Amino acid sequence: MNRKSAPKVRRGRVQKKNNWVLTPSYYTTEQSLPVIDRRRPGEGYRHLLRRRDIEDFIAILPEWDALAEGLNAIVLARGGDEMGWHEPGVVHVCAWEEELWWDDTAPSFVDEHREILELLGVVVEKRGDRVVTEWSESQARAFQLLHVLLHELGHHHDRMTTRSRHDAARGERFAEEYARRHEARVWDEYVRRFGL
């Protein structure tokens, strides 16, 4: 039996042979509730956060219902050069390096995050020409929730409060201030629920 391999022609146009519709995902389809997705951390990295940590943290965020508008997913993403990033409708928190301590921390990072590092009790020491940041697992987890996730949610909030809802127009400064403002608001409840 010969099988027909060419698609049909209708009204002078060749019809597509296969389904060309994009597969729905939280990147392409609005979700009724944000999905919490955990991907493989990648070689040399590990996830300090679990889905349950994200759910518990979301429960203490003030005005979560308004913030969740337009948010399709929170992704525990593969580790890399960044700590997190934001795409329209999706925020990512990257996996942590397998070794908790950072042996060569950028001094600019320490200066920029001095308040949260002191609040968490992270030991930062200058050893020779390098800066060493001595994280415990609970401190690193707290930093990811209280700062990285809140920073990326700040980008999402920025995008959702602009007229077009297309871009996070106010940038990094807005996201940093958003994270700092909300860190202070949820600190006591965070310590009560998660400890340090």
Secondary structure, 3 states (H helix, E strand, C coil): CCCCCCCCEECCEECCCCCCCCCCCCCCCCCCCCEEEECCCCCCEECCCCHHHHHHHHHHCCCHHHHCCCCCEEEEECCCCCCEEEECCEEEEECEECCCCECCCCHHHHHHCHHHHHHHCCEEEEECCEEEEECCHHHHHHHHHHHHHHHHHHHHHHHHCCCCCCCCCCHHHHHHHHHHHHHHHHHHHHHHHHCC
